[in-house]
Amino acid sequence: MAQSDTVTRILDTAEVLFAERGFAETSLRTITSKARVNLAAVNYHFGSKKALIQAVFARYLDPFSLRFHEALDTLGERYGNEEIPLEVLLETMASTVLSVPAERNSLKVFMRLLGLAYSQAQGHLRRYIQQQYGDVFTRFVELVRRATPGLPDAERFWRLHFMLGTVIFTLSGLDALRDIAAKEYDEQVSVRDLIRRLRPVVVSAMNAPLPPALEETPHAHAPTG
């Protein structure tokens, strides 16, 4: 039990510090000081800072991956050979994110961490996520591809990442956005309220017309006979 408590304390402390300061800016000594453990405990349980970063993500992504696979299985049974609508896929992903067991401020903290994973030089983390959880994301992207047959693959890639950026910005800045909504518009907003408002925006973005340059590309490269 003591070992489990130590691991939990290290992970709790590390995820908050990483989210607040960044990966490179947070030293193991800072983490051990805040967690009230010695450096040997971190080395014993995790082996390295990279492994600790990966373990922080695994606490969210392990349950998310399992539940998302199950949710996609359910959709597959419901729709059979029919195409699953894009809005249903996005709603399912959002619902799964919100269903992951939450500790204090976990959704906000995780979204900040996810943003840092893309904005900071953490190649090992992106490789880890791809290796450990790539199957569920590949499955989701394939379903999105079927739901958006008019999009070139490269354009779909960009739009998915634009969508991800929108979600990360919105949920990682949740406190500030709630404060603005309360003061400026007298609205009390829950996370689920935000998801409901966000859904039509990202669905419309995914279904937006192609930029003119992309529309013209196939004609520009068409064979001339």
C-alpha positions, 0 to 999 in steps of 0.5 A: 500500500505504501508503494502505491501511495508513493507512486500516486503522490509522484504522479499527482505532483508530476502531472500538475507541475508538468501542466503548469511549467512544461516538461523541460522546465520541470526537474525531477528534483522539483517533483520530488520536493513537492511530492515529499519523496526522494529522488531514489523513489522516482528512479525506482518506480519509473527509471527516468523522467521520460518514463515518468512523463509517459506514466502520467499520460498512461493514467488518462490514456489507458482507460480512455483507450479501453472505453473508446474501443468499447464505444466504437464497438457499440457504434459498429453494432448499431450501424452495421455496414452503414456509414457512422455520421461524423457528428456521432463519431465526434460526440462519442469521442467527447463522451468518452473523454468526459467519462474517464475517471477524474481526479482533481481538475483532471480534464483541464490538466490533461488537456494542457499536457496534451497541448504541451506534448505537441508544442514542446520537443517531446518526440519520445512521448508522441512515439509512445502514444502512437505505439501504445494507443495508435490502434484506437486512434487509427480506428477512429480516423478510418471511421472519420475517413468514411464519414468524410469521403470528399476530403483528401487525406492530407486535408483530413489530417489538417482538419483533425488537428485543427479540431484537436487544437480547438478542443485543447484550447477550450478545455485547458482554458476552462476556468478563464472561459467560465469566468468570462461567460459568467461576468460578460454574459451571466452564464454558468457553463458546465463542461458538458455545456461546452461540449454541446456548443463545441460539437456543431463548430467542429462538425462544420469545420470538418465539413467545410468546403475545400480551399480553392487551391485544393479544389483546383489541384486535381484539374491542374494535374489531370492528364492532357491526353 
